[in-house]
Amino acid sequence: MTTNPFPEVSSGEELDDVWAGHYVECVGCVDMVPLHNGEDPVEWAKKHTAERPWHTRFRTTRIVNFSVTADNGPAGSPPGLFPAVS
């Protein structure tokens, strides 16, 4: 697995090989938390609604970061954006 937070891909098929993050998100306040190994998004939503009864709409999200090569420049993040990875 690559340590690049935005690995370069050349086609949509390659996205299946890129790490994906799974999240549950409150639509009312845009709180978004990662779901780890088997965590139930509905349980998180119930706890969130108990603290904020007017927040009753949620979504799950799968996020895949990637980059493509520009015709006139390098792929990836601008230098210095992720200094720990450089």
N, CA, C and O atoms as a GROMACS GRO file, in nm:
protein
  344
    1MET      N    1   0.084  -0.118   0.000
    1MET     CA    2   0.000   0.000   0.000
    1MET      C    3   0.089   0.124   0.000
    1MET      O    4   0.190   0.129   0.070
    2THR      N    5   0.051   0.222  -0.078
    2THR     CA    6   0.128   0.345  -0.090
    2THR      C    7   0.102   0.437   0.030
    2THR      O    8  -0.004   0.434   0.090
    3THR      N    9   0.203   0.519   0.062
    3THR     CA   10   0.186   0.619   0.168
    3THR      C   11   0.139   0.751   0.110
    3THR      O   12   0.113   0.846   0.185
    4ASN      N   13   0.128   0.760  -0.023
    4ASN     CA   14   0.083   0.881  -0.088
    4ASN      C   15  -0.066   0.901  -0.057
    4ASN      O   16  -0.146   0.812  -0.086
    5PRO      N   17  -0.105   1.015   0.001
    5PRO     CA   18  -0.246   1.035   0.034
    5PRO      C   19  -0.334   1.055  -0.090
    5PRO      O   20  -0.456   1.043  -0.082
    6PHE      N   21  -0.272   1.085  -0.205
    6PHE     CA   22  -0.344   1.103  -0.332
    6PHE      C   23  -0.270   1.028  -0.442
    6PHE      O   24  -0.206   1.091  -0.527
    7PRO      N   25  -0.277   0.894  -0.442
    7PRO     CA   26  -0.201   0.818  -0.542
    7PRO      C   27  -0.249   0.846  -0.684
    7PRO      O   28  -0.368   0.870  -0.708
    8GLU      N   29  -0.156   0.843  -0.777
    8GLU     CA   30  -0.189   0.868  -0.917
    8GLU      C   31  -0.258   0.747  -0.980
    8GLU      O   32  -0.215   0.634  -0.961
    9VAL      N   33  -0.365   0.773  -1.053
    9VAL     CA   34  -0.434   0.668  -1.128
    9VAL      C   35  -0.452   0.716  -1.271
    9VAL      O   36  -0.448   0.836  -1.299
   10SER      N   37  -0.473   0.620  -1.361
   10SER     CA   38  -0.494   0.657  -1.502
   10SER      C   39  -0.631   0.614  -1.554
   10SER      O   40  -0.668   0.649  -1.666
   11SER      N   41  -0.706   0.538  -1.471
   11SER     CA   42  -0.840   0.496  -1.512
   11SER      C   43  -0.926   0.470  -1.390
   11SER      O   44  -0.876   0.451  -1.279
   12GLY      N   45  -1.057   0.470  -1.411
   12GLY     CA   46  -1.151   0.444  -1.302
   12GLY      C   47  -1.136   0.306  -1.242
   12GLY      O   48  -1.163   0.287  -1.123
   13GLU      N   49  -1.092   0.209  -1.322
   13GLU     CA   50  -1.074   0.073  -1.270
   13GLU      C   51  -0.968   0.069  -1.160
   13GLU      O   52  -0.976  -0.014  -1.070
   14GLU      N   53  -0.870   0.157  -1.167
   14GLU     CA   54  -0.763   0.159  -1.066
   14GLU      C   55  -0.812   0.207  -0.930
   14GLU      O   56  -0.747   0.181  -0.829
   15LEU      N   57  -0.925   0.275  -0.926
   15LEU     CA   58  -0.976   0.325  -0.798
   15LEU      C   59  -1.011   0.213  -0.702
   15LEU      O   60  -1.010   0.233  -0.580
   16ASP      N   61  -1.042   0.094  -0.754
   16ASP     CA   62  -1.073  -0.020  -0.667
   16ASP      C   63  -0.953  -0.062  -0.585
   16ASP      O   64  -0.968  -0.125  -0.480
   17ASP      N   65  -0.832  -0.027  -0.632
   17ASP     CA   66  -0.709  -0.066  -0.562
   17ASP      C   67  -0.661   0.040  -0.464
   17ASP      O   68  -0.562   0.020  -0.394
   18VAL      N   69  -0.730   0.153  -0.458
   18VAL     CA   70  -0.690   0.264  -0.371
   18VAL      C   71  -0.767   0.255  -0.240
   18VAL      O   72  -0.884   0.219  -0.239
   19TRP      N   73  -0.700   0.288  -0.130
   19TRP     CA   74  -0.763   0.284   0.002
   19TRP      C   75  -0.886   0.375   0.004
   19TRP      O   76  -0.883   0.485  -0.050
   20ALA      N   77  -0.992   0.328   0.067
   20ALA     CA   78  -1.115   0.405   0.080
   20ALA      C   79  -1.147   0.423   0.228
   20ALA      O   80  -1.134   0.329   0.307
   21GLY      N   81  -1.189   0.542   0.264
   21GLY     CA   82  -1.236   0.569   0.400
   21GLY      C   83  -1.387   0.564   0.403
   21GLY      O   84  -1.453   0.612   0.310
   22HIS      N   85  -1.443   0.508   0.509
   22HIS     CA   86  -1.588   0.499   0.524
   22HIS      C   87  -1.628   0.584   0.644
   22HIS      O   88  -1.569   0.574   0.752
   23TYR      N   89  -1.729   0.668   0.625
   23TYR     CA   90  -1.768   0.766   0.726
   23TYR      C   91  -1.919   0.769   0.742
   23TYR      O   92  -1.994   0.730   0.652
   24VAL      N   93  -1.964   0.817   0.860
   24VAL     CA   94  -2.104   0.853   0.881
   24VAL      C   95  -2.105   1.003   0.906
   24VAL      O   96  -2.019   1.056   0.977
   25GLU      N   97  -2.203   1.070   0.847
   25GLU     CA   98  -2.207   1.215   0.850
   25GLU      C   99  -2.346   1.265   0.888
   25GLU      O  100  -2.446   1.212   0.840
   26CYS      N  101  -2.350   1.366   0.974
   26CYS     CA  102  -2.476   1.433   1.008
   26CYS      C  103  -2.498   1.543   0.906
   26CYS      O  104  -2.411   1.627   0.884
   27VAL      N  105  -2.614   1.542   0.843
   27VAL     CA  106  -2.644   1.644   0.742
   27VAL      C  107  -2.673   1.779   0.809
   27VAL      O  108  -2.654   1.884   0.747
   28GLY      N  109  -2.719   1.777   0.933
   28GLY     CA  110  -2.755   1.899   1.004
   28GLY      C  111  -2.637   1.984   1.043
   28GLY      O  112  -2.647   2.107   1.044
   29CYS      N  113  -2.524   1.922   1.076
   29CYS     CA  114  -2.409   2.001   1.122
   29CYS      C  115  -2.279   1.960   1.051
   29CYS      O  116  -2.174   2.018   1.076
   30VAL      N  117  -2.288   1.864   0.967
   30VAL     CA  118  -2.175   1.813   0.889
   30VAL      C  119  -2.066   1.752   0.979
   30VAL      O  120  -1.950   1.748   0.940
   31ASP      N  121  -2.103   1.705   1.100
   31ASP     CA  122  -2.011   1.621   1.177
   31ASP      C  123  -1.989   1.495   1.095
   31ASP      O  124  -2.085   1.436   1.045
   32MET      N  125  -1.865   1.453   1.080
   32MET     CA  126  -1.834   1.333   1.003
   32MET      C  127  -1.728   1.255   1.079
   32MET      O  128  -1.622   1.308   1.112
   33VAL      N  129  -1.757   1.128   1.106
   33VAL     CA  130  -1.662   1.045   1.180
   33VAL      C  131  -1.632   0.919   1.100
   33VAL      O  132  -1.720   0.866   1.031
   34PRO      N  133  -1.508   0.872   1.108
   34PRO     CA  134  -1.474   0.748   1.036
   34PRO      C  135  -1.538   0.627   1.101
   34PRO      O  136  -1.550   0.620   1.223
   35LEU      N  137  -1.578   0.534   1.018
   35LEU     CA  138  -1.630   0.406   1.066
   35LEU      C  139  -1.516   0.305   1.063
   35LEU      O  140  -1.453   0.284   0.960
   36HIS      N  141  -1.491   0.243   1.176
   36HIS     CA  142  -1.384   0.144   1.186
   36HIS      C  143  -1.445   0.005   1.194
   36HIS      O  144  -1.554  -0.012   1.249
   37ASN      N  145  -1.378  -0.092   1.140
   37ASN     CA  146  -1.414  -0.235   1.142
   37ASN      C  147  -1.548  -0.270   1.205
   37ASN      O  148  -1.555  -0.300   1.325
   38GLY      N  149  -1.652  -0.266   1.127
   38GLY     CA  150  -1.781  -0.314   1.172
   38GLY      C  151  -1.861  -0.219   1.259
   38GLY      O  152  -1.967  -0.257   1.308
   39GLU      N  153  -1.813  -0.097   1.279
   39GLU     CA  154  -1.892  -0.002   1.358
   39GLU      C  155  -2.025   0.026   1.289
   39GLU      O  156  -2.032   0.032   1.166
   40ASP      N  157  -2.127   0.043   1.368
   40ASP     CA  158  -2.262   0.065   1.316
   40ASP      C  159  -2.289   0.214   1.304
   40ASP      O  160  -2.291   0.285   1.405
   41PRO      N  161  -2.311   0.264   1.182
   41PRO     CA  162  -2.338   0.407   1.166
   41PRO      C  163  -2.469   0.450   1.233
   41PRO      O  164  -2.482   0.566   1.274
   42VAL      N  165  -2.564   0.360   1.244
   42VAL     CA  166  -2.692   0.394   1.306
   42VAL      C  167  -2.673   0.419   1.456
   42VAL      O  168  -2.737   0.508   1.512
   43GLU      N  169  -2.587   0.342   1.520
   43GLU     CA  170  -2.560   0.364   1.663
   43GLU      C  171  -2.498   0.502   1.685
   43GLU      O  172  -2.536   0.572   1.779
   44TRP      N  173  -2.403   0.541   1.598
   44TRP     CA  174  -2.344   0.674   1.611
   44TRP      C  175  -2.452   0.780   1.591
   44TRP      O  176  -2.457   0.878   1.665
   45ALA      N  177  -2.539   0.761   1.492
   45ALA     CA  178  -2.646   0.857   1.464
   45ALA      C  179  -2.741   0.871   1.584
   45ALA      O  180  -2.783   0.981   1.616
   46LYS      N  181  -2.773   0.760   1.648
   46LYS     CA  182  -2.862   0.765   1.765
   46LYS      C  183  -2.798   0.846   1.878
   46LYS      O  184  -2.866   0.926   1.943
   47LYS      N  185  -2.669   0.825   1.902
   47LYS     CA  186  -2.599   0.902   2.006
   47LYS      C  187  -2.596   1.050   1.970
   47LYS      O  188  -2.617   1.137   2.055
   48HIS      N  189  -2.570   1.078   1.844
   48HIS     CA  190  -2.564   1.217   1.798
   48HIS      C  191  -2.701   1.285   1.815
   48HIS      O  192  -2.708   1.399   1.861
   49THR      N  193  -2.807   1.215   1.778
   49THR     CA  194  -2.943   1.270   1.791
   49THR      C  195  -2.982   1.288   1.938
   49THR      O  196  -3.058   1.379   1.970
   50ALA      N  197  -2.932   1.203   2.026
   50ALA     CA  198  -2.961   1.219   2.168
   50ALA      C  199  -2.904   1.350   2.221
   50ALA      O  200  -2.962   1.412   2.310
   51GLU      N  201  -2.789   1.393   2.166
   51GLU     CA  202  -2.728   1.520   2.206
   51GLU      C  203  -2.788   1.640   2.133
   51GLU      O  204  -2.790   1.751   2.185
   52ARG      N  205  -2.837   1.615   2.011
   52ARG     CA  206  -2.893   1.722   1.927
   52ARG      C  207  -3.022   1.671   1.864
   52ARG      O  208  -3.020   1.626   1.749
   53PRO      N  209  -3.134   1.675   1.935
   53PRO     CA  210  -3.258   1.613   1.888
   53PRO      C  211  -3.308   1.663   1.752
   53PRO      O  212  -3.384   1.594   1.686
   54TRP      N  213  -3.266   1.780   1.711
   54TRP     CA  214  -3.309   1.833   1.582
   54TRP      C  215  -3.222   1.782   1.466
   54TRP      O  216  -3.252   1.811   1.350
   55HIS      N  217  -3.117   1.708   1.495
   55HIS     CA  218  -3.031   1.648   1.392
   55HIS      C  219  -3.078   1.504   1.370
   55HIS      O  220  -3.045   1.415   1.447
   56THR      N  221  -3.154   1.484   1.264
   56THR     CA  222  -3.215   1.352   1.241
   56THR      C  223  -3.183   1.294   1.104
   56THR      O  224  -3.233   1.186   1.071
   57ARG      N  225  -3.102   1.361   1.024
   57ARG     CA  226  -3.070   1.311   0.889
   57ARG      C  227  -2.921   1.284   0.878
   57ARG      O  228  -2.838   1.366   0.917
   58PHE      N  229  -2.888   1.167   0.825
   58PHE     CA  230  -2.749   1.122   0.818
   58PHE      C  231  -2.721   1.059   0.683
   58PHE      O  232  -2.812   1.024   0.608
   59ARG      N  233  -2.592   1.046   0.653
   59ARG     CA  234  -2.551   0.973   0.533
   59ARG      C  235  -2.422   0.899   0.563
   59ARG      O  236  -2.343   0.941   0.647
   60THR      N  237  -2.402   0.790   0.493
   60THR     CA  238  -2.272   0.724   0.496
   60THR      C  239  -2.198   0.765   0.369
   60THR      O  240  -2.259   0.787   0.264
   61THR      N  241  -2.068   0.776   0.381
   61THR     CA  242  -1.985   0.824   0.271
   61THR      C  243  -1.862   0.735   0.258
   61THR      O  244  -1.802   0.694   0.356
   62ARG      N  245  -1.827   0.707   0.133
   62ARG     CA  246  -1.703   0.635   0.102
   62ARG      C  247  -1.617   0.734   0.026
   62ARG      O  248  -1.659   0.786  -0.077
   63ILE      N  249  -1.496   0.760   0.076
   63ILE     CA  250  -1.408   0.859   0.014
   63ILE      C  251  -1.281   0.790  -0.036
   63ILE      O  252  -1.215   0.717   0.039
   64VAL      N  253  -1.249   0.813  -0.161
   64VAL     CA  254  -1.127   0.764  -0.222
   64VAL      C  255  -1.051   0.885  -0.276
   64VAL      O  256  -1.100   0.955  -0.364
   65ASN      N  257  -0.931   0.909  -0.222
   65ASN     CA  258  -0.846   1.017  -0.272
   65ASN      C  259  -0.762   0.965  -0.387
   65ASN      O  260  -0.713   0.852  -0.381
   66PHE      N  261  -0.744   1.046  -0.492
   66PHE     CA  262  -0.656   1.008  -0.602
   66PHE      C  263  -0.612   1.132  -0.677
   66PHE      O  264  -0.668   1.240  -0.659
   67SER      N  265  -0.511   1.116  -0.762
   67SER     CA  266  -0.466   1.224  -0.847
   67SER      C  267  -0.448   1.171  -0.989
   67SER      O  268  -0.440   1.050  -1.012
   68VAL      N  269  -0.442   1.263  -1.083
   68VAL     CA  270  -0.415   1.231  -1.223
   68VAL      C  271  -0.303   1.323  -1.270
   68VAL      O  272  -0.277   1.427  -1.210
   69THR      N  273  -0.236   1.283  -1.377
   69THR     CA  274  -0.129   1.364  -1.432
   69THR      C  275  -0.187   1.471  -1.523
   69THR      O  276  -0.265   1.441  -1.613
   70ALA      N  277  -0.148   1.595  -1.498
   70ALA     CA  278  -0.188   1.704  -1.586
   70ALA      C  279  -0.097   1.703  -1.709
   70ALA      O  280   0.018   1.660  -1.700
   71ASP      N  281  -0.148   1.749  -1.822
   71ASP     CA  282  -0.067   1.753  -1.943
   71ASP      C  283   0.056   1.842  -1.928
   71ASP      O  284   0.156   1.824  -1.998
   72ASN      N  285   0.048   1.939  -1.836
   72ASN     CA  286   0.157   2.034  -1.823
   72ASN      C  287   0.220   2.038  -1.684
   72ASN      O  288   0.279   2.139  -1.646
   73GLY      N  289   0.208   1.930  -1.607
   73GLY     CA  290   0.267   1.931  -1.473
   73GLY      C  291   0.263   1.795  -1.407
   73GLY      O  292   0.206   1.701  -1.462
   74PRO      N  293   0.324   1.785  -1.290
   74PRO     CA  294   0.330   1.657  -1.218
   74PRO      C  295   0.198   1.622  -1.149
   74PRO      O  296   0.117   1.710  -1.122
   75ALA      N  297   0.180   1.495  -1.122
   75ALA     CA  298   0.062   1.450  -1.048
   75ALA      C  299   0.082   1.472  -0.900
   75ALA      O  300   0.194   1.496  -0.854
   76GLY      N  301  -0.025   1.465  -0.825
   76GLY     CA  302  -0.016   1.467  -0.680
   76GLY      C  303  -0.042   1.604  -0.621
   76GLY      O  304  -0.103   1.691  -0.683
   77SER      N  305   0.004   1.620  -0.498
   77SER     CA  306  -0.020   1.741  -0.421
   77SER      C  307   0.089   1.843  -0.447
   77SER      O  308   0.201   1.805  -0.482
   78PRO      N  309   0.059   1.972  -0.431
   78PRO     CA  310   0.164   2.072  -0.442
   78PRO      C  311   0.273   2.045  -0.339
   78PRO      O  312   0.243   2.000  -0.229
   79PRO      N  313   0.400   2.072  -0.372
   79PRO     CA  314   0.509   2.048  -0.277
   79PRO      C  315   0.482   2.118  -0.144
   79PRO      O  316   0.440   2.234  -0.142
   80GLY      N  317   0.506   2.048  -0.035
   80GLY     CA  318   0.491   2.106   0.098
   80GLY      C  319   0.352   2.093   0.157
   80GLY      O  320   0.334   2.122   0.275
   81LEU      N  321   0.252   2.049   0.078
   81LEU     CA  322   0.117   2.037   0.131
   81LEU      C  323   0.109   1.927   0.236
   81LEU      O  324   0.040   1.941   0.337
   82PHE      N  325   0.180   1.817   0.212
   82PHE     CA  326   0.186   1.705   0.307
   82PHE      C  327   0.334   1.680   0.339
   82PHE      O  328   0.390   1.582   0.290
   83PRO      N  329   0.397   1.765   0.420
   83PRO     CA  330   0.542   1.753   0.443
   83PRO      C  331   0.584   1.620   0.504
   83PRO      O  332   0.697   1.577   0.483
   84ALA      N  333   0.498   1.555   0.579
   84ALA     CA  334   0.536   1.427   0.641
   84ALA      C  335   0.550   1.317   0.538
   84ALA      O  336   0.614   1.215   0.565
   85VAL      N  337   0.491   1.335   0.421
   85VAL     CA  338   0.494   1.232   0.318
   85VAL      C  339   0.604   1.261   0.217
   85VAL      O  340   0.648   1.170   0.147
   86SER      N  341   0.650   1.385   0.207
   86SER     CA  342   0.749   1.425   0.106
   86SER      C  343   0.880   1.355   0.127
   86SER      O  344   0.974   1.377   0.050
   0.00000   0.00000   0.00000
